[in-house]
Every structure is written in structure tokens, then in C-alpha cells.
Amino acid sequence: MQLFAQPWWVNLLIVIPIAVAWFWRARPLNISLPQLGWAAVFAGGFGFVEAAVVVYLRAASGLLPGYQGTLAEVARLSGTTYRQDQVALPPSLLTVEVFREAATMVMLLAVAMLAARIARERWAVFLWCFAIWDAAYYAGLWATIRWPRSLTTPDVLFLIPVPWIAQVWFPLLIDAAVVTAVLRSRRSRTAIARTRAWAA
């Protein structure tokens, strides 16, 4: 059992939702629920696509036993033999995987740029999308191949600039904290209307 993430600085990610909630408390975010809703729809769908890519990648690399059969067979075998060690990929696929991760960040950033007008709200939408995408990724893996088996299952979270390794509960905790911070920091529609009326 590995309680802390590796390398050590990955553990500092827990500071992000705390810090943004602190900065946003004085000046609430001007992001509507429909904006967050559509961003969540994109992020959730994209998270499942990422999960499917990882399943295909594992099958292509011979790291996913039973993939020639049904998903039920894969799920049955995944508890003991499924490997999530991205570093075990062949060098060619590992290179593609790094570029895929970079492309994922570009896509999430693009959605944030389209969804909001000012930097702090774009940052909020980016974090919102990242958190939902990440949670949907794990949900997609569990729904298809029943992995991870538990929240204490170790995983390679990211490969840039070096592999980040932690138990699954760690990124899900950060995801939940980010979603909570964004929702709590959002200005209500009534407050937005009052501000616009006052400005007019």
C-alpha cells in the first residue's frame, strides 16, 4: 500500500482546490449552471473516450487478458492480472501516450477558453472539466473492465514530465474538491442579475 503519490511534489496537487476556493471566495465566479453543465457533458464524454483508448492500448500491448472475449471475461480477469503500469508500454506507444496526454490538456484548455471570458473563470472551467474528465475516466474503466478494483489500487496518473503514481483515491479526492470549490465559488443567477442591474 502506497499512501503518498510519487514523485513527492504530486501530493501538492491537493493545495489547488483549497487555494482556488480561497481566492474565489472574495469575488465569486460569474459562470452559469448551463455553462458548467455543458462543460461537464463534454468532460464526461471525453473521459469515457480516454478510458476506451486505455483499454485498446492495453489490449494492443498484451497487458489486458481476455480482451478477445466479452467484457465480462475481461472484468473477471482484470482483478488479478490487469496492469496499469504505463511505463511497461513499448517505447513507440509510450511516446504516443505522452502526446495523447498533452493533446488532452490542450482540448480541456480549449473548452475553458470557449466557455468563459476572463482568466479566472477560464481557469475555473479548466479545473472543472479536468476533474469531471478524470472521474469519468475511472468510471469508464470500471464500467467496462471493472478496474480499478478498489480505491487503494495504484495507478499511473500522468506521464508528463515523469510518471505520476498514486492510489486511485488520491485523484478522485482532488476531483471532488475541485468540483466543490467551483460550485461553492459560483455566483448565483440572482446575484448576477443584481450586479447587472446595479451596473446599468
Secondary structure, DSSP 8 states (H G I E B T S, - for coil): ---S-BSGGGGGGGHHHHHHHHHHTTS-B---HHHHHHHHHHHHHHHHHHHHHHHHHHHHTT-STTTTS-HHHHHHHHHHH----GGGS-HHHHHHHHHHHHHHHHHHHHHHHHH-SSHHHHHHHHHHHHHHHHHHHHHHHHHHH---SSTT-EEEEE-SSS-EEEETHHHHHHHHHHHHHHHHHB--HHHHHHHHHHH-
